Each structure stands twice: as C-alpha cells, then as structure tokens.
C-alpha cells in the first residue's frame, strides 16, 4: 500500500463523481457531490423512540457514507455494516421489549425467569433453558428461541414487531446477506446506490421494530392517505375515468351515457403512491392494489351530487400490510378475494363451496396462493405461512367456519350495492 500525501487523500474518487441525482452520467463537481450525499443521509433519520445504542450505530454509518466521495470502497463498507446493525437493533429491541426479564416455559408448563441487563445475558439464559420455549413478553405465545439472528427474526415476527407477508422474504434475504458479510469467502465491491438503498431499508426495519412505521416507506410504510374520488364509466364499457370527487359537480357533455360512483381509495392525481388499479374497482371483490371502499353508486351525476351534499364524506387512511382476504372455490372456479366483512354478509345462496381466509399484502398474492394450492401446481402450504409465496393461510372450510375464524374482522358485516368497473370483466377463474 502506497503512502499518499494529504493533498492526495483529499482528491475525490472519480467513480463516485459519476453518480448523480438523476443517475449515472456526467461528472459532478466535487463540492456538489459532497453536498448531495450529505443531503441524502440527512433524510434518513430514525424515529425518536429508537434505543440510543442502535441510533448511534446507524448514525455513524450516515456520517461515514459521504466520505465515499474520497474513497469509493466506503460505500461497500457502509452497506455491509448496515446488515450487522440489523442484528444490533433486534438485540436492543429484545431487551427493551422484555423489560429486562425473559421467561422460558418447560414441557410441564413451569415458568423459569432470568434477569437480562444486556444481550450477553440472553445467550446465557438460552444456554440454561435448552429444550424450553421462550414466552413472548407477558402473553401466552411461546416459541423455540436460539438467541441467534434467525431466532431474533422469528421472535420479532411472533411479537408482532415485524409485519408484511412480502417482507418475510426480504427479512430472510437480509439475514443471508448478513451471514455472508460475517463469514466472507471473497472480495466484493458495491456502488453508492446499493449502500443508500440498504441504509434506507435498515432505517425502516429499525423504525418498525419500535412500532414507528416510516412515512412513504418501501418495506414498512406508515398508513397511506385515502381520498374521496369520483368514478365515471360509459354504460357500454368502452371508457372509464377517475377524478377528485369535486369534479362530479362539473357538467359533462354526454353524461347521460355514463354511470357515476363515489369511493374512498388511495388515489390523488400525480401522487407516486396512487393506486394504479383504481379503475378496476369492484364493490364486492378486492381488485385494487390498496384498500378501497364503496361509498355511493352507481347512479347519475345529479344523484351523486345530492348524496355528496347530504353525507360530506371525508378522506381516511389505510394500512395495506397483512390484510385478511376471503376466497371462495366452487364448481371448479376460484373467485376473487373479498373483505371479511363483505363475505360475512353474503346471502346463503352464495355461501356454498370451499372457503379460505388468507393473510397477504395484496389481493393478487392471496389469489395466487390459493390457486396454486387448490390446483396442486406448487407446494404452497395448506395452512400457516407459506414458504413458496407471500401469503399465509389462516383458515379453510365451510363459509361459516372461515367467517367464524375471522373474529372481529366481521363485526361490521355489510353488503354494498353490486357494482364494478368495466375493466373488471371477470370475478372467477377456472382451475
């Protein structure tokens, strides 16, 4: 290794200068690049509730990353160490969650408690309580726990600290990447995009562990804003439109050829997170990406204005992770997912067949899981979390059995008027 002068150490790395706010391109000025990377890191704050130890380790990475301007290898070091920070966060949260006391339960149901001031004490408690199950906090749920990273991920899921069916796969991948970093077998070099994306994801994981979802997050987002929107579609099904609900007050040429409806959903003109499937809305089946609900319609524009003035519907918020969907398989046809509250209100004539309750983030994930399982096309699990896809089967059986398994989710059972947009041409598919 050659010894560099002070001036040489301050020379920017040309590779870093090629990464700009709009992607790879022309060379940035060193002073602009320095400011840019610091601004990126400034946007990755942790929630105030996060433990100090985890916060300090994460903030150290944020402080170091801009120095990648001088040494490109720093981006790889930051990305790799971010993976190790996930385990520290899980350890800190474990101690915090159990308030310094862990309880293991033996096969006879006898509880054995240990005081844990730091995570090294947890390893000792695990060693003393082999073949016993860890009790999750003060609750009745228990799991086998080895104290390692995979055990911590399992614990965080059981405690309800990590959520989202698609994130189960992400968490497993990150655990594998962490193991590769901890036990390297070869040299690797990553770019600034890899480092920033990893820090952003780790930030979301840490926030989520302390029950603080990240606004606009990719993995564990805070609840999304729902707007009240107006739908309009030609009665012959050849065109459909969506707009802010106030647009309903604007007279439209040829409006007698249109049907109108009012919904509450994740849609706002020009917003990044607007639902791309909003024009596939179906009042009884889940056909949009994010939760949406029927408020009024179909009817004429004048009828919609009258309802709007009388009811004054307000925007809302929704969480799309870990939703429960109900699916029906009948006469060789698998029907689209439904909300539990709608499925519970179906007339007796529509309750025949085999029914499933599935936990998933998106309706298509639930549909694909049951389609694969019912058709025998894959090894999708018949019950519990599926290792093959992003879904978890909660219950299966008759309509009454599945609805009963949904508990409070069907407390407000109601059946909205039967309407669907022309893009939703089918509600079931043969297997």
C-alpha positions as CSV (number, residue, x, y, z in Angstrom):
1,X,0.0,0.0,0.0
2,X,1.5,3.3,-1.1
3,X,1.6,6.3,1.3
4,X,-0.5,9.2,0.0
5,X,0.1,12.9,0.7
6,X,-2.5,15.0,2.4
7,X,-3.5,16.5,-0.9
8,X,-3.8,13.1,-2.5
9,X,-6.0,11.9,0.3
10,X,-8.3,14.8,-0.4
11,X,-8.7,14.0,-4.1
12,X,-12.2,12.9,-5.0
13,X,-12.7,9.4,-6.3
14,X,-13.7,9.8,-10.0
15,X,-16.1,6.8,-9.7
16,X,-18.2,8.5,-7.1
17,X,-18.5,11.7,-9.1
18,X,-20.3,9.8,-11.9
19,X,-23.3,9.1,-9.6
20,X,-25.7,12.0,-9.8
21,X,-29.2,12.7,-8.6
22,X,-30.6,11.7,-11.9
23,X,-28.4,8.5,-12.3
24,X,-25.1,7.7,-14.0
25,X,-24.0,10.5,-16.2
26,X,-21.6,13.4,-16.5
27,X,-19.0,14.1,-13.8
28,X,-20.3,16.1,-10.8
29,X,-18.3,18.9,-9.3
30,X,-16.7,17.6,-6.0
31,X,-18.4,20.3,-3.9
32,X,-21.8,19.4,-5.4
33,X,-21.2,15.7,-4.8
34,X,-20.3,16.3,-1.2
35,X,-23.4,18.3,-0.6
36,X,-25.6,15.8,-2.4
37,X,-24.5,12.7,-0.4
38,X,-24.9,14.6,2.9
39,X,-28.4,15.7,1.9
40,X,-29.3,12.1,1.1
41,X,-28.1,11.0,4.5
42,X,-29.9,13.8,6.2
43,X,-33.2,12.3,5.0
44,X,-32.7,9.0,6.8
45,X,-33.5,10.0,10.4
46,X,-34.6,7.3,12.8
47,X,-37.7,7.8,14.9
48,X,-37.0,9.3,18.4
49,X,-38.3,6.2,20.2
50,X,-35.4,4.1,18.9
51,X,-32.8,2.9,21.5
52,X,-29.7,5.0,21.8
53,X,-27.3,2.2,21.1
54,X,-28.9,1.3,17.8
55,X,-29.3,5.0,16.9
56,X,-25.6,5.7,17.4
57,X,-24.5,2.8,15.3
58,X,-26.9,3.8,12.5
59,X,-25.9,7.5,12.6
60,X,-22.3,6.5,12.4
61,X,-23.0,4.9,9.0
62,X,-24.8,8.0,7.9
63,X,-21.9,10.2,8.9
64,X,-19.3,8.0,7.1
65,X,-21.1,7.4,3.8
66,X,-20.4,10.9,2.3
67,X,-16.7,10.1,2.6
68,X,-17.3,7.7,-0.3
69,X,-16.6,10.8,-2.3
70,X,-12.9,10.4,-1.4
71,X,-12.8,6.6,-1.3
72,X,-15.3,4.5,-3.3
73,X,-14.8,1.4,-1.1
74,X,-16.5,3.2,1.7
75,X,-19.9,2.5,0.1
76,X,-19.3,-1.2,0.4
77,X,-18.1,-0.9,4.0
78,X,-21.2,1.1,4.9
79,X,-23.6,-1.3,3.1
80,X,-22.0,-4.4,4.8
81,X,-22.0,-2.9,8.3
82,X,-25.6,-1.8,7.9
83,X,-26.5,-5.5,7.7
84,X,-24.8,-6.1,11.0
85,X,-26.7,-3.1,12.5
86,X,-30.0,-5.0,11.9
87,X,-28.9,-7.6,14.4
88,X,-27.9,-5.0,17.0
89,X,-31.3,-3.4,16.6
90,X,-33.1,-6.7,17.2
91,X,-31.0,-7.3,20.3
92,X,-31.7,-3.9,21.7
93,X,-35.4,-4.2,21.0
94,X,-35.5,-7.7,22.6
95,X,-34.1,-6.3,25.9
96,X,-36.4,-3.3,25.7
97,X,-39.5,-5.4,24.9
98,X,-38.9,-7.9,27.7
99,X,-38.1,-5.1,30.2
100,X,-35.0,-7.0,31.4
101,X,-36.7,-10.3,32.3
102,X,-37.1,-13.3,30.0
103,X,-39.3,-16.3,30.7
104,X,-38.8,-19.8,29.4
105,X,-41.5,-22.5,29.9
106,X,-40.8,-26.2,30.1
107,X,-42.9,-29.1,28.9
108,X,-44.8,-29.2,32.2
109,X,-45.8,-25.6,31.9
110,X,-43.5,-24.3,34.6
111,X,-42.0,-20.9,34.0
112,X,-38.3,-20.2,34.5
113,X,-37.3,-16.5,34.6
114,X,-33.9,-14.9,34.1
115,X,-32.8,-11.3,34.5
116,X,-31.1,-9.9,31.4
117,X,-29.4,-6.5,31.6
118,X,-27.6,-6.9,28.2
119,X,-27.9,-9.3,25.3
120,X,-24.9,-11.5,26.5
121,X,-27.2,-12.4,29.5
122,X,-29.8,-13.6,27.0
123,X,-27.3,-16.0,25.5
124,X,-26.6,-17.4,29.0
125,X,-30.4,-17.7,29.7
126,X,-30.8,-19.6,26.4
127,X,-28.0,-21.9,27.3
128,X,-29.5,-22.7,30.7
129,X,-33.0,-23.2,29.3
130,X,-32.3,-25.6,26.4
131,X,-35.4,-27.5,25.2
132,X,-37.7,-24.9,26.8
133,X,-39.7,-22.3,24.9
134,X,-39.4,-18.6,25.2
135,X,-42.6,-16.8,26.3
136,X,-43.3,-13.7,24.2
137,X,-43.4,-10.9,26.7
138,X,-46.3,-11.3,29.2
139,X,-48.5,-13.1,26.7
140,X,-49.3,-16.7,26.2
141,X,-47.5,-17.2,22.9
142,X,-44.2,-19.2,23.1
143,X,-41.6,-20.1,20.5
144,X,-38.3,-22.1,20.3
145,X,-35.6,-19.5,20.6
146,X,-31.8,-19.9,20.0
147,X,-30.7,-16.3,20.5
148,X,-29.2,-16.1,17.1
149,X,-30.2,-13.8,14.2
150,X,-32.8,-16.3,12.8
151,X,-34.2,-16.7,16.3
152,X,-34.4,-12.9,16.7
153,X,-36.3,-12.6,13.4
154,X,-38.7,-15.4,14.5
155,X,-39.2,-13.7,17.8
156,X,-39.9,-10.3,16.2
157,X,-42.5,-11.8,14.0
158,X,-44.1,-13.7,16.9
159,X,-44.2,-10.4,18.9
160,X,-45.9,-8.6,16.0
161,X,-43.0,-6.2,15.7
162,X,-42.3,-7.0,12.0
163,X,-45.1,-7.2,9.6
164,X,-46.0,-7.7,5.9
165,X,-46.1,-11.0,4.1
166,X,-43.7,-9.9,1.3
167,X,-41.3,-8.7,4.0
168,X,-40.9,-12.2,5.3
169,X,-38.9,-13.0,2.2
170,X,-37.0,-9.7,2.5
171,X,-36.0,-10.5,6.1
172,X,-34.8,-13.9,5.1
173,X,-32.7,-12.5,2.3
174,X,-31.2,-9.8,4.6
175,X,-30.3,-12.5,7.2
176,X,-28.5,-14.5,4.5
177,X,-26.6,-11.4,3.3
178,X,-25.6,-10.6,6.9
179,X,-24.2,-14.1,7.2
180,X,-22.2,-13.6,4.0
181,X,-20.7,-10.4,5.4
182,X,-19.9,-12.0,8.8
183,X,-18.3,-15.0,7.1
184,X,-16.9,-13.7,3.8
185,X,-15.4,-16.0,1.2
186,X,-14.4,-13.5,-1.5
187,X,-13.9,-9.8,-2.2
188,X,-16.8,-7.7,-3.4
189,X,-17.4,-4.1,-4.4
190,X,-20.7,-2.3,-4.4
191,X,-21.9,1.1,-5.6
192,X,-23.5,4.1,-3.8
193,X,-27.0,3.0,-4.8
194,X,-26.5,-0.3,-3.0
195,X,-25.3,1.4,0.1
196,X,-28.1,4.1,0.2
197,X,-30.8,1.5,-0.5
198,X,-29.5,-0.7,2.3
199,X,-29.4,2.2,4.7
200,X,-32.9,3.2,3.8
201,X,-34.2,-0.4,4.3
202,X,-32.4,-0.8,7.6
203,X,-33.8,2.5,8.7
204,X,-37.3,1.2,8.0
205,X,-36.6,-2.1,9.8
206,X,-35.3,-0.3,12.9
207,X,-38.3,2.1,13.0
208,X,-40.7,-0.8,12.6
209,X,-39.1,-2.7,15.5
210,X,-40.0,0.3,17.7
211,X,-43.6,0.4,16.3
212,X,-42.8,3.5,14.2
213,X,-43.6,2.8,10.5
214,X,-41.8,5.1,8.0
215,X,-43.9,7.6,6.0
216,X,-43.6,6.7,2.4
217,X,-41.6,3.6,3.2
218,X,-40.8,0.8,0.8
219,X,-41.0,-2.1,3.3
220,X,-42.9,-1.0,6.4
221,X,-44.8,2.2,5.4
222,X,-46.9,4.3,7.6
223,X,-50.7,4.2,6.7
224,X,-51.5,5.6,3.3
225,X,-53.8,8.6,2.8
226,X,-57.2,7.7,1.2
227,X,-59.0,10.3,-0.8
228,X,-62.7,10.5,-1.8
229,X,-62.8,10.1,-5.5
230,X,-65.4,10.0,-8.3
231,X,-65.6,7.2,-10.9
232,X,-67.3,7.6,-14.2
233,X,-67.6,5.0,-17.0
234,X,-69.5,4.7,-20.2
235,X,-72.5,2.4,-20.0
236,X,-71.2,0.4,-22.9
237,X,-67.9,-0.3,-21.0
238,X,-65.6,1.4,-23.6
239,X,-64.2,4.1,-21.3
240,X,-63.6,4.8,-17.6
241,X,-62.3,7.8,-15.7
242,X,-61.3,8.8,-12.1
243,X,-61.1,12.2,-10.6
244,X,-61.3,14.1,-7.3
245,X,-64.8,14.0,-6.0
246,X,-65.4,17.7,-6.6
247,X,-65.1,17.0,-10.3
248,X,-68.6,15.4,-10.0
249,X,-70.0,18.9,-9.8
250,X,-68.8,19.8,-13.3
251,X,-71.3,19.1,-16.1
252,X,-70.0,16.8,-18.8
253,X,-71.2,16.6,-22.4
254,X,-72.9,13.3,-23.0
255,X,-73.1,12.5,-19.3
256,X,-76.4,10.6,-19.7
257,X,-74.3,7.9,-21.3
258,X,-72.2,7.5,-18.1
259,X,-72.6,5.8,-14.8
260,X,-71.1,7.5,-11.8
261,X,-69.9,6.3,-8.4
262,X,-68.1,7.6,-5.3
263,X,-65.4,5.7,-3.5
264,X,-62.7,6.2,-0.9
265,X,-59.3,4.9,-2.0
266,X,-55.6,5.6,-2.4
267,X,-55.7,8.0,-5.3
268,X,-54.7,11.5,-6.0
269,X,-53.7,13.0,-9.3
270,X,-49.9,13.0,-9.7
271,X,-49.1,11.2,-6.4
272,X,-46.4,8.5,-6.5
273,X,-48.4,6.1,-4.3
274,X,-51.8,6.5,-6.2
275,X,-53.4,3.1,-6.8
276,X,-52.6,2.0,-10.4
277,X,-55.6,-0.3,-10.4
278,X,-58.2,2.2,-9.1
279,X,-60.2,1.9,-12.4
280,X,-60.6,-1.8,-11.7
281,X,-62.6,-1.1,-8.6
282,X,-65.3,-3.7,-7.7
283,X,-67.6,-3.0,-4.7
284,X,-67.7,-6.6,-3.6
285,X,-64.3,-8.0,-4.6
286,X,-60.7,-6.8,-3.9
287,X,-59.4,-5.7,-7.3
288,X,-57.3,-2.6,-6.4
289,X,-53.8,-2.7,-5.0
290,X,-54.6,-0.8,-1.9
291,X,-57.8,-0.8,0.3
292,X,-60.7,1.0,-1.3
293,X,-64.4,1.1,-0.2
294,X,-67.7,1.9,-2.0
295,X,-69.5,5.0,-0.7
296,X,-72.2,5.6,-3.3
297,X,-73.4,4.5,-6.7
298,X,-73.8,3.7,-9.4
299,X,-76.2,6.5,-10.5
300,X,-76.4,9.8,-12.3
301,X,-74.2,12.8,-11.7
302,X,-77.1,14.7,-10.1
303,X,-77.8,11.8,-7.7
304,X,-74.1,11.7,-6.8
305,X,-74.1,15.4,-6.0
306,X,-77.2,15.0,-3.9
307,X,-75.6,12.2,-1.9
308,X,-72.3,14.1,-1.6
309,X,-74.0,17.2,-0.1
310,X,-76.0,15.1,2.3
311,X,-73.1,13.0,3.6
312,X,-69.9,15.0,3.2
313,X,-67.5,12.0,3.1
314,X,-64.0,12.6,4.5
315,X,-60.6,11.3,3.5
316,X,-59.2,8.4,5.5
317,X,-56.0,6.4,6.0
318,X,-55.3,2.7,5.4
319,X,-52.7,0.1,6.1
320,X,-52.2,-2.5,3.3
321,X,-49.8,-4.9,5.0
322,X,-51.1,-8.2,6.5
323,X,-54.7,-7.8,5.3
324,X,-57.1,-10.7,5.6
325,X,-58.8,-11.8,2.4
326,X,-61.6,-14.3,2.0
327,X,-61.7,-16.6,-1.1
328,X,-64.3,-19.0,-2.4
329,X,-63.6,-22.1,-4.5
330,X,-66.8,-23.5,-6.0
331,X,-67.6,-25.7,-9.0
332,X,-64.0,-25.6,-10.2
333,X,-63.9,-21.8,-10.1
334,X,-61.8,-19.7,-7.8
335,X,-63.4,-16.3,-7.0
336,X,-61.5,-13.1,-6.4
337,X,-60.6,-12.1,-2.8
338,X,-63.2,-10.3,-0.7
339,X,-63.1,-8.3,2.5
340,X,-64.2,-10.5,5.5
341,X,-67.0,-8.0,6.4
342,X,-68.4,-8.4,2.9
343,X,-68.0,-12.2,2.7
344,X,-69.8,-12.5,6.1
345,X,-72.9,-10.6,4.7
346,X,-73.3,-12.8,1.5
347,X,-76.7,-14.4,1.1
348,X,-77.0,-18.1,1.8
349,X,-77.2,-18.9,-1.9
350,X,-73.6,-17.6,-2.3
351,X,-72.1,-19.4,0.7
352,X,-71.6,-22.8,-1.0
353,X,-68.2,-24.2,-1.8
354,X,-64.9,-24.3,-0.1
355,X,-63.7,-21.1,1.6
356,X,-60.3,-19.8,2.7
357,X,-59.1,-16.9,4.9
358,X,-55.7,-15.7,3.8
359,X,-53.3,-13.1,5.1
360,X,-51.5,-11.2,2.4
361,X,-50.4,-7.7,1.5
362,X,-52.1,-7.6,-1.9
363,X,-55.2,-9.4,-3.2
364,X,-53.3,-10.9,-6.1
365,X,-50.9,-12.5,-3.6
366,X,-53.8,-14.2,-1.8
367,X,-55.5,-15.3,-5.1
368,X,-52.2,-16.8,-6.5
369,X,-51.5,-18.6,-3.2
370,X,-54.9,-20.4,-3.1
371,X,-54.9,-21.0,-6.9
372,X,-51.5,-22.7,-6.6
373,X,-52.6,-24.7,-3.5
374,X,-56.0,-25.7,-4.8
375,X,-54.7,-26.7,-8.2
376,X,-51.7,-28.6,-6.9
377,X,-49.5,-26.6,-9.2
378,X,-46.9,-25.9,-6.4
379,X,-46.0,-26.9,-2.8
380,X,-47.9,-23.9,-1.3
381,X,-48.6,-24.6,2.4
382,X,-52.2,-25.6,3.1
383,X,-52.1,-23.8,6.5
384,X,-49.8,-21.2,8.1
385,X,-47.1,-19.0,6.5
386,X,-46.2,-20.2,3.0
387,X,-42.5,-20.6,2.1
388,X,-43.3,-20.5,-1.6
389,X,-45.2,-17.2,-1.8
390,X,-46.2,-14.1,0.0
391,X,-49.2,-15.4,1.9
392,X,-50.4,-17.2,5.0
393,X,-53.5,-19.4,5.2
394,X,-55.4,-18.6,8.4
395,X,-58.4,-20.9,8.0
396,X,-60.1,-23.2,5.5
397,X,-63.5,-25.0,5.4
398,X,-67.1,-24.0,5.0
399,X,-68.3,-20.4,4.8
400,X,-69.4,-20.5,8.4
401,X,-66.1,-22.0,9.7
402,X,-64.0,-19.4,7.8
403,X,-66.1,-16.5,8.9
404,X,-66.0,-17.6,12.5
405,X,-62.2,-17.8,12.3
406,X,-62.1,-14.1,11.3
407,X,-63.4,-12.9,14.7
408,X,-63.7,-9.2,15.0
409,X,-63.0,-8.6,11.3
410,X,-66.6,-9.4,10.5
411,X,-68.1,-7.4,13.4
412,X,-69.4,-4.8,10.9
413,X,-70.6,-7.2,8.2
414,X,-72.4,-5.4,5.3
415,X,-73.0,-6.0,1.7
416,X,-72.6,-2.9,-0.6
417,X,-74.5,-2.5,-3.9
418,X,-73.2,-4.8,-6.6
419,X,-71.1,-2.6,-8.9
420,X,-67.9,-3.0,-10.8
421,X,-65.8,-1.0,-13.3
422,X,-65.7,-2.3,-16.9
423,X,-62.1,-3.3,-16.5
424,X,-63.1,-6.0,-14.0
425,X,-64.6,-8.3,-16.6
426,X,-64.4,-11.5,-14.5
427,X,-64.8,-12.4,-10.9
428,X,-63.7,-16.0,-11.0
429,X,-61.3,-18.2,-12.9
430,X,-61.4,-22.0,-13.5
431,X,-58.5,-24.0,-12.0
